[in-house]
Amino acid sequence: MKNKDKILLGILGAAAAGVAIGLLFYTEEGKKARKKIRNTTGDWADSLGSLIESGKENLSDLSHKAKDRFKKVKSKAQDAYSGASEEYSS
């Protein structure tokens, strides 16, 4: 891409950003759009918070289940070891 093309693209991008900002902040429709954006982002934040809390609860449950399973497997392994060592020591 040539330098002239890059400069032209940069100018067009800046102009488009300026138009978007102008529409959002200086028109009546912009006020409505900002309010809608604010409400939508608030809803997303609430949903994300709920999702994170649910994930924490699920992770906690999985952790407790894994600990319980580990204790059972460890107990069975110790019983099997004790049984085997008694059998071979006799």
N, CA, C and O atoms as a printed pandas DataFrame, in Angstrom:
     atom_number atom_name residue_name chain_id  residue_number  x_coord  y_coord  z_coord
0              1         N          MET        A               1    0.837   -1.166    0.000
1              2        CA          MET        A               1    0.000    0.000    0.000
2              3         C          MET        A               1    0.892    1.243    0.000
3              4         O          MET        A               1    1.859    1.312    0.759
4              5         N          LYS        A               2    0.582    2.189   -0.819
5              6        CA          LYS        A               2    1.378    3.409   -0.941
6              7         C          LYS        A               2    1.067    4.372    0.212
7              8         O          LYS        A               2    0.012    4.292    0.841
8              9         N          ASN        A               3    1.995    5.267    0.468
9             10        CA          ASN        A               3    1.818    6.251    1.534
10            11         C          ASN        A               3    0.585    7.115    1.320
11            12         O          ASN        A               3   -0.117    7.445    2.276
12            13         N          LYS        A               4    0.316    7.489    0.052
13            14        CA          LYS        A               4   -0.858    8.311   -0.241
14            15         C          LYS        A               4   -2.139    7.572    0.125
15            16         O          LYS        A               4   -3.077    8.160    0.663
16            17         N          ASP        A               5   -2.165    6.271   -0.174
17            18        CA          ASP        A               5   -3.340    5.461    0.148
18            19         C          ASP        A               5   -3.533    5.359    1.660
19            20         O          ASP        A               5   -4.660    5.431    2.150
20            21         N          LYS        A               6   -2.429    5.190    2.404
21            22        CA          LYS        A               6   -2.502    5.095    3.857
22            23         C          LYS        A               6   -3.012    6.402    4.461
23            24         O          LYS        A               6   -3.831    6.396    5.379
24            25         N          ILE        A               7   -2.518    7.510    3.936
25            26        CA          ILE        A               7   -2.941    8.816    4.439
26            27         C          ILE        A               7   -4.426    9.024    4.162
27            28         O          ILE        A               7   -5.165    9.473    5.038
28            29         N          LEU        A               8   -4.857    8.705    2.965
29            30        CA          LEU        A               8   -6.261    8.860    2.587
30            31         C          LEU        A               8   -7.152    7.979    3.465
31            32         O          LEU        A               8   -8.203    8.419    3.931
32            33         N          LEU        A               9   -6.731    6.747    3.685
33            34        CA          LEU        A               9   -7.487    5.825    4.531
34            35         C          LEU        A               9   -7.567    6.346    5.965
35            36         O          LEU        A               9   -8.613    6.241    6.606
36            37         N          GLY        A              10   -6.471    6.903    6.467
37            38        CA          GLY        A              10   -6.458    7.471    7.812
38            39         C          GLY        A              10   -7.397    8.653    7.942
39            40         O          GLY        A              10   -8.099    8.788    8.945
40            41         N          ILE        A              11   -7.413    9.502    6.940
41            42        CA          ILE        A              11   -8.299   10.673    6.950
42            43         C          ILE        A              11   -9.756   10.234    6.912
43            44         O          ILE        A              11  -10.590   10.764    7.646
44            45         N          LEU        A              12  -10.062    9.263    6.055
45            46        CA          LEU        A              12  -11.444    8.770    5.973
46            47         C          LEU        A              12  -11.876    8.111    7.282
47            48         O          LEU        A              12  -13.014    8.287    7.718
48            49         N          GLY        A              13  -10.989    7.365    7.901
49            50        CA          GLY        A              13  -11.316    6.728    9.186
50            51         C          GLY        A              13  -11.568    7.752   10.271
51            52         O          GLY        A              13  -12.514    7.617   11.047
52            53         N          ALA        A              14  -10.729    8.779   10.335
53            54        CA          ALA        A              14  -10.895    9.836   11.328
54            55         C          ALA        A              14  -12.196   10.602   11.092
55            56         O          ALA        A              14  -12.886   10.964   12.045
56            57         N          ALA        A              15  -12.530   10.849    9.831
57            58        CA          ALA        A              15  -13.771   11.551    9.513
58            59         C          ALA        A              15  -14.982   10.719    9.933
59            60         O          ALA        A              15  -15.943   11.255   10.485
60            61         N          ALA        A              16  -14.937    9.420    9.676
61            62        CA          ALA        A              16  -16.046    8.539   10.061
62            63         C          ALA        A              16  -16.194    8.509   11.581
63            64         O          ALA        A              16  -17.312    8.532   12.095
64            65         N          ALA        A              17  -15.082    8.457   12.293
65            66        CA          ALA        A              17  -15.135    8.468   13.760
66            67         C          ALA        A              17  -15.710    9.801   14.250
67            68         O          ALA        A              17  -16.506    9.818   15.189
68            69         N          GLY        A              18  -15.327   10.886   13.641
69            70        CA          GLY        A              18  -15.845   12.198   14.015
70            71         C          GLY        A              18  -17.336   12.304   13.801
71            72         O          GLY        A              18  -18.054   12.846   14.642
72            73         N          VAL        A              19  -17.807   11.789   12.676
73            74        CA          VAL        A              19  -19.240   11.807   12.389
74            75         C          VAL        A              19  -19.994   10.979   13.430
75            76         O          VAL        A              19  -21.032   11.411   13.932
76            77         N          ALA        A              20  -19.477    9.789   13.756
77            78        CA          ALA        A              20  -20.137    8.921   14.737
78            79         C          ALA        A              20  -20.197    9.601   16.103
79            80         O          ALA        A              20  -21.232    9.564   16.769
80            81         N          ILE        A              21  -19.103   10.216   16.521
81            82        CA          ILE        A              21  -19.078   10.914   17.811
82            83         C          ILE        A              21  -20.052   12.087   17.801
83            84         O          ILE        A              21  -20.776   12.314   18.770
84            85         N          GLY        A              22  -20.060   12.825   16.701
85            86        CA          GLY        A              22  -20.984   13.953   16.584
86            87         C          GLY        A              22  -22.436   13.516   16.672
87            88         O          GLY        A              22  -23.245   14.166   17.335
88            89         N          LEU        A              23  -22.764   12.435   16.017
89            90        CA          LEU        A              23  -24.141   11.942   16.062
90            91         C          LEU        A              23  -24.529   11.473   17.461
91            92         O          LEU        A              23  -25.662   11.676   17.898
92            93         N          LEU        A              24  -23.595   10.852   18.154
93            94        CA          LEU        A              24  -23.901   10.341   19.488
94            95         C          LEU        A              24  -24.033   11.455   20.526
95            96         O          LEU        A              24  -24.854   11.342   21.436
96            97         N          PHE        A              25  -23.255   12.516   20.414
97            98        CA          PHE        A              25  -23.214   13.511   21.470
98            99         C          PHE        A              25  -23.961   14.804   21.181
99           100         O          PHE        A              25  -24.224   15.573   22.105
100          101         N          TYR        A              26  -24.307   15.064   19.936
101          102        CA          TYR        A              26  -24.877   16.366   19.643
102          103         C          TYR        A              26  -26.235   16.326   18.952
103          104         O          TYR        A              26  -26.666   17.334   18.392
104          105         N          THR        A              27  -26.908   15.197   18.979
105          106        CA          THR        A              27  -28.245   15.127   18.389
106          107         C          THR        A              27  -29.201   14.497   19.383
107          108         O          THR        A              27  -28.785   13.805   20.312
108          109         N          GLU        A              28  -30.468   14.740   19.181
109          110        CA          GLU        A              28  -31.498   14.145   20.043
110          111         C          GLU        A              28  -31.490   12.620   19.896
111          112         O          GLU        A              28  -31.639   11.900   20.883
112          113         N          GLU        A              29  -31.320   12.142   18.692
113          114        CA          GLU        A              29  -31.229   10.697   18.461
114          115         C          GLU        A              29  -29.997   10.119   19.152
115          116         O          GLU        A              29  -30.005    8.976   19.608
116          117         N          GLY        A              30  -28.938   10.927   19.222
117          118        CA          GLY        A              30  -27.724   10.501   19.904
118          119         C          GLY        A              30  -27.967   10.274   21.390
119          120         O          GLY        A              30  -27.419    9.343   21.980
120          121         N          LYS        A              31  -28.795   11.133   21.995
121          122        CA          LYS        A              31  -29.137   10.954   23.415
122          123         C          LYS        A              31  -29.857    9.621   23.616
123          124         O          LYS        A              31  -29.581    8.887   24.565
124          125         N          LYS        A              32  -30.779    9.327   22.711
125          126        CA          LYS        A              32  -31.512    8.054   22.801
126          127         C          LYS        A              32  -30.559    6.876   22.599
127          128         O          LYS        A              32  -30.644    5.861   23.292
128          129         N          ALA        A              33  -29.661    7.032   21.647
129          130        CA          ALA        A              33  -28.706    5.960   21.377
130          131         C          ALA        A              33  -27.782    5.744   22.575
131          132         O          ALA        A              33  -27.500    4.602   22.941
132          133         N          ARG        A              34  -27.311    6.823   23.184
133          134        CA          ARG        A              34  -26.437    6.695   24.367
134          135         C          ARG        A              34  -27.181    6.014   25.511
135          136         O          ARG        A              34  -26.620    5.170   26.210
136          137         N          LYS        A              35  -28.441    6.383   25.698
137          138        CA          LYS        A              35  -29.243    5.761   26.767
138          139         C          LYS        A              35  -29.422    4.272   26.486
139          140         O          LYS        A              35  -29.328    3.446   27.394
140          141         N          LYS        A              36  -29.674    3.943   25.252
141          142        CA          LYS        A              36  -29.850    2.540   24.878
142          143         C          LYS        A              36  -28.542    1.766   25.079
143          144         O          LYS        A              36  -28.549    0.644   25.586
144          145         N          ILE        A              37  -27.432    2.369   24.681
145          146        CA          ILE        A              37  -26.120    1.734   24.865
146          147         C          ILE        A              37  -25.846    1.539   26.354
147          148         O          ILE        A              37  -25.376    0.478   26.766
148          149         N          ARG        A              38  -26.137    2.556   27.158
149          150        CA          ARG        A              38  -25.919    2.484   28.606
150          151         C          ARG        A              38  -26.752    1.351   29.212
151          152         O          ARG        A              38  -26.246    0.570   30.018
152          153         N          ASN        A              39  -28.018    1.263   28.827
153          154        CA          ASN        A              39  -28.881    0.207   29.363
154          155         C          ASN        A              39  -28.401   -1.179   28.936
155          156         O          ASN        A              39  -28.394   -2.119   29.731
156          157         N          THR        A              40  -28.004   -1.288   27.679
157          158        CA          THR        A              40  -27.546   -2.581   27.163
158          159         C          THR        A              40  -26.268   -3.020   27.859
159          160         O          THR        A              40  -26.134   -4.184   28.236
160          161         N          THR        A              41  -25.330   -2.099   28.033
161          162        CA          THR        A              41  -24.088   -2.477   28.705
162          163         C          THR        A              41  -24.346   -2.815   30.167
163          164         O          THR        A              41  -23.685   -3.692   30.722
164          165         N          GLY        A              42  -25.294   -2.136   30.795
165          166        CA          GLY        A              42  -25.664   -2.473   32.173
166          167         C          GLY        A              42  -26.233   -3.887   32.258
167          168         O          GLY        A              42  -25.906   -4.646   33.170
168          169         N          ASP        A              43  -27.085   -4.229   31.298
169          170        CA          ASP        A              43  -27.654   -5.582   31.259
170          171         C          ASP        A              43  -26.558   -6.621   31.048
171          172         O          ASP        A              43  -26.555   -7.676   31.682
172          173         N          TRP        A              44  -25.632   -6.308   30.151
173          174        CA          TRP        A              44  -24.523   -7.244   29.893
174          175         C          TRP        A              44  -23.677   -7.432   31.141
175          176         O          TRP        A              44  -23.261   -8.547   31.454
176          177         N          ALA        A              45  -23.422   -6.340   31.852
177          178        CA          ALA        A              45  -22.612   -6.421   33.074
178          179         C          ALA        A              45  -23.313   -7.279   34.122
179          180         O          ALA        A              45  -22.675   -8.090   34.793
180          181         N          ASP        A              46  -24.627   -7.099   34.261
181          182        CA          ASP        A              46  -25.385   -7.917   35.212
182          183         C          ASP        A              46  -25.340   -9.388   34.823
183          184         O          ASP        A              46  -25.151  -10.256   35.675
184          185         N          SER        A              47  -25.513   -9.662   33.539
185          186        CA          SER        A              47  -25.481  -11.046   33.055
186          187         C          SER        A              47  -24.100  -11.661   33.271
187          188         O          SER        A              47  -23.986  -12.817   33.678
188          189         N          LEU        A              48  -23.074  -10.897   33.003
189          190        CA          LEU        A              48  -21.715  -11.385   33.191
190          191         C          LEU        A              48  -21.447  -11.675   34.669
191          192         O          LEU        A              48  -20.822  -12.682   35.002
192          193         N          GLY        A              49  -21.917  -10.799   35.546
193          194        CA          GLY        A              49  -21.762  -11.022   36.979
194          195         C          GLY        A              49  -22.449  -12.304   37.426
195          196         O          GLY        A              49  -21.887  -13.074   38.205
196          197         N          SER        A              50  -23.663  -12.536   36.934
197          198        CA          SER        A              50  -24.388  -13.761   37.266
198          199         C          SER        A              50  -23.662  -14.988   36.730
199          200         O          SER        A              50  -23.586  -16.016   37.404
200          201         N          LEU        A              51  -23.138  -14.877   35.531
201          202        CA          LEU        A              51  -22.424  -15.995   34.922
202          203         C          LEU        A              51  -21.163  -16.324   35.713
203          204         O          LEU        A              51  -20.854  -17.497   35.927
204          205         N          ILE        A              52  -20.437  -15.309   36.145
205          206        CA          ILE        A              52  -19.226  -15.522   36.928
206          207         C          ILE        A              52  -19.570  -16.172   38.267
207          208         O          ILE        A              52  -18.885  -17.099   38.700
208          209         N          GLU        A              53  -20.615  -15.698   38.916
209          210        CA          GLU        A              53  -21.027  -16.274   40.200
210          211         C          GLU        A              53  -21.430  -17.735   40.039
211          212         O          GLU        A              53  -21.079  -18.575   40.868
212          213         N          SER        A              54  -22.158  -18.034   38.984
213          214        CA          SER        A              54  -22.545  -19.413   38.702
214          215         C          SER        A              54  -21.320  -20.286   38.455
215          216         O          SER        A              54  -21.255  -21.425   38.917
216          217         N          GLY        A              55  -20.355  -19.746   37.727
217          218        CA          GLY        A              55  -19.124  -20.486   37.460
218          219         C          GLY        A              55  -18.353  -20.774   38.735
219          220         O          GLY        A              55  -17.801  -21.863   38.894
220          221         N          LYS        A              56  -18.310  -19.804   39.650
221          222        CA          LYS        A              56  -17.631  -20.010   40.930
222          223         C          LYS        A              56  -18.301  -21.130   41.718
223          224         O          LYS        A              56  -17.627  -21.982   42.296
224          225         N          GLU        A              57  -19.632  -21.123   41.737
225          226        CA          GLU        A              57  -20.365  -22.167   42.463
226          227         C          GLU        A              57  -20.100  -23.536   41.850
227          228         O          GLU        A              57  -19.867  -24.504   42.574
228          229         N          ASN        A              58  -20.133  -23.623   40.534
229          230        CA          ASN        A              58  -19.874  -24.896   39.861
230          231         C          ASN        A              58  -18.454  -25.384   40.125
231          232         O          ASN        A              58  -18.233  -26.576   40.341
232          233         N          LEU        A              59  -17.506  -24.476   40.109
233          234        CA          LEU        A              59  -16.119  -24.835   40.374
234          235         C          LEU        A              59  -15.949  -25.329   41.806
235          236         O          LEU        A              59  -15.210  -26.282   42.053
236          237         N          SER        A              60  -16.623  -24.692   42.734
237          238        CA          SER        A              60  -16.567  -25.109   44.129
238          239         C          SER        A              60  -17.156  -26.510   44.291
239          240         O          SER        A              60  -16.586  -27.351   44.987
240          241         N          ASP        A              61  -18.296  -26.755   43.647
241          242        CA          ASP        A              61  -18.915  -28.089   43.704
242          243         C          ASP        A              61  -17.991  -29.154   43.124
243          244         O          ASP        A              61  -17.832  -30.228   43.705
244          245         N          LEU        A              62  -17.387  -28.858   41.987
245          246        CA          LEU        A              62  -16.469  -29.813   41.366
246          247         C          LEU        A              62  -15.262  -30.078   42.256
247          248         O          LEU        A              62  -14.779  -31.207   42.341
248          249         N          SER        A              63  -14.784  -29.043   42.912
249          250        CA          SER        A              63  -13.640  -29.189   43.808
250          251         C          SER        A              63  -13.986  -30.123   44.970
251          252         O          SER        A              63  -13.196  -30.997   45.329
252          253         N          HIS        A              64  -15.165  -29.932   45.549
253          254        CA          HIS        A              64  -15.578  -30.805   46.661
254          255         C          HIS        A              64  -15.757  -32.254   46.193
255          256         O          HIS        A              64  -15.372  -33.193   46.890
256          257         N          LYS        A              65  -16.337  -32.418   45.022
257          258        CA          LYS        A              65  -16.507  -33.783   44.494
258          259         C          LYS        A              65  -15.158  -34.440   44.228
259          260         O          LYS        A              65  -14.975  -35.622   44.518
260          261         N          ALA        A              66  -14.219  -33.683   43.682
261          262        CA          ALA        A              66  -12.895  -34.235   43.396
262          263         C          ALA        A              66  -12.189  -34.628   44.691
263          264         O          ALA        A              66  -11.542  -35.674   44.748
264          265         N          LYS        A              67  -12.305  -33.808   45.724
265          266        CA          LYS        A              67  -11.687  -34.135   47.008
266          267         C          LYS        A              67  -12.292  -35.408   47.595
267          268         O          LYS        A              67  -11.572  -36.261   48.113
268          269         N          ASP        A              68  -13.625  -35.532   47.510
269          270        CA          ASP        A              68  -14.281  -36.736   48.018
270          271         C          ASP        A              68  -13.827  -37.976   47.261
271          272         O          ASP        A              68  -13.545  -39.009   47.869
272          273         N          ARG        A              69  -13.755  -37.879   45.943
273          274        CA          ARG        A              69  -13.303  -39.014   45.135
274          275         C          ARG        A              69  -11.867  -39.384   45.468
275          276         O          ARG        A              69  -11.534  -40.565   45.566
276          277         N          PHE        A              70  -11.013  -38.373   45.643
277          278        CA          PHE        A              70   -9.617  -38.629   45.968
278          279         C          PHE        A              70   -9.521  -39.372   47.303
279          280         O          PHE        A              70   -8.743  -40.317   47.430
280          281         N          LYS        A              71  -10.301  -38.953   48.288
281          282        CA          LYS        A              71  -10.279  -39.617   49.594
282          283         C          LYS        A              71  -10.702  -41.083   49.463
283          284         O          LYS        A              71  -10.103  -41.960   50.086
284          285         N          LYS        A              72  -11.734  -41.349   48.652
285          286        CA          LYS        A              72  -12.191  -42.725   48.459
286          287         C          LYS        A              72  -11.123  -43.577   47.773
287          288         O          LYS        A              72  -10.846  -44.700   48.196
288          289         N          VAL        A              73  -10.537  -43.041   46.729
289          290        CA          VAL        A              73   -9.504  -43.786   45.994
290          291         C          VAL        A              73   -8.293  -44.021   46.890
291          292         O          VAL        A              73   -7.715  -45.108   46.881
292          293         N          LYS        A              74   -7.911  -43.016   47.656
293          294        CA          LYS        A              74   -6.768  -43.144   48.563
294          295         C          LYS        A              74   -7.042  -44.220   49.612
295          296         O          LYS        A              74   -6.163  -45.021   49.929
296          297         N          SER        A              75   -8.245  -44.235   50.142
297          298        CA          SER        A              75   -8.610  -45.231   51.145
298          299         C          SER        A              75   -8.574  -46.636   50.555
299          300         O          SER        A              75   -8.070  -47.569   51.181
300          301         N          LYS        A              76   -9.109  -46.778   49.357
301          302        CA          LYS        A              76   -9.088  -48.092   48.704
302          303         C          LYS        A              76   -7.658  -48.537   48.417
303          304         O          LYS        A              76   -7.329  -49.713   48.579
304          305         N          ALA        A              77   -6.818  -47.616   47.997
305          306        CA          ALA        A              77   -5.422  -47.952   47.707
306          307         C          ALA        A              77   -4.699  -48.361   48.983
307          308         O          ALA        A              77   -3.911  -49.307   48.977
308          309         N          GLN        A              78   -4.963  -47.653   50.077
309          310        CA          GLN        A              78   -4.333  -48.011   51.346
310          311         C          GLN        A              78   -4.808  -49.384   51.827
311          312         O          GLN        A              78   -4.013  -50.179   52.329
312          313         N          ASP        A              79   -6.106  -49.657   51.672
313          314        CA          ASP        A              79   -6.640  -50.970   52.058
314          315         C          ASP        A              79   -6.009  -52.071   51.215
315          316         O          ASP        A              79   -5.631  -53.119   51.740
316          317         N          ALA        A              80   -5.895  -51.838   49.917
317          318        CA          ALA        A              80   -5.305  -52.839   49.031
318          319         C          ALA        A              80   -3.838  -53.050   49.385
319          320         O          ALA        A              80   -3.364  -54.186   49.377
320          321         N          TYR        A              81   -3.116  -51.987   49.694
321          322        CA          TYR        A              81   -1.701  -52.086   50.076
322          323         C          TYR        A              81   -1.553  -52.881   51.379
323          324         O          TYR        A              81   -0.692  -53.752   51.503
324          325         N          SER        A              82   -2.422  -52.551   52.346
325          326        CA          SER        A              82   -2.359  -53.258   53.631
326          327         C          SER        A              82   -2.663  -54.733   53.447
327          328         O          SER        A              82   -1.999  -55.586   54.037
328          329         N          GLY        A              83   -3.658  -55.035   52.638
329          330        CA          GLY        A              83   -4.014  -56.424   52.378
330          331         C          GLY        A              83   -2.897  -57.171   51.677
331          332         O          GLY        A              83   -2.609  -58.323   52.002
332          333         N          ALA        A              84   -2.271  -56.513   50.715
333          334        CA          ALA        A              84   -1.180  -57.154   49.972
334          335         C          ALA        A              84    0.040  -57.357   50.857
335          336         O          ALA        A              84    0.691  -58.399   50.786
336          337         N          SER        A              85    0.356  -56.369   51.691
337          338        CA          SER        A              85    1.546  -56.502   52.534
338          339         C          SER        A              85    1.325  -57.568   53.600
339          340         O          SER        A              85    2.266  -58.270   53.970
340          341         N          GLU        A              86    0.098  -57.702   54.099
341          342        CA          GLU        A              86   -0.199  -58.765   55.074
342          343         C          GLU        A              86   -0.103  -60.136   54.423
343          344         O          GLU        A              86    0.389  -61.091   55.023
344          345         N          GLU        A              87   -0.575  -60.216   53.198
345          346        CA          GLU        A              87   -0.543  -61.500   52.481
346          347         C          GLU        A              87    0.874  -61.942   52.207
347          348         O          GLU        A              87    1.195  -63.122   52.349
348          349         N          TYR        A              88    1.738  -61.003   51.813
349          350        CA          TYR        A              88    3.116  -61.361   51.484
350          351         C          TYR        A              88    4.000  -61.510   52.712
351          352         O          TYR        A              88    5.017  -62.200   52.647
352          353         N          SER        A              89    3.646  -60.886   53.828
353          354        CA          SER        A              89    4.474  -60.999   55.022
354          355         C          SER        A              89    4.179  -62.298   55.783
355          356         O          SER        A              89    4.973  -62.703   56.633
356          357         N          SER        A              90    3.077  -62.939   55.497
357          358        CA          SER        A              90    2.731  -64.170   56.209
358          359         C          SER        A              90    3.441  -65.373   55.663
359          360         O          SER        A              90    3.250  -66.482   56.163
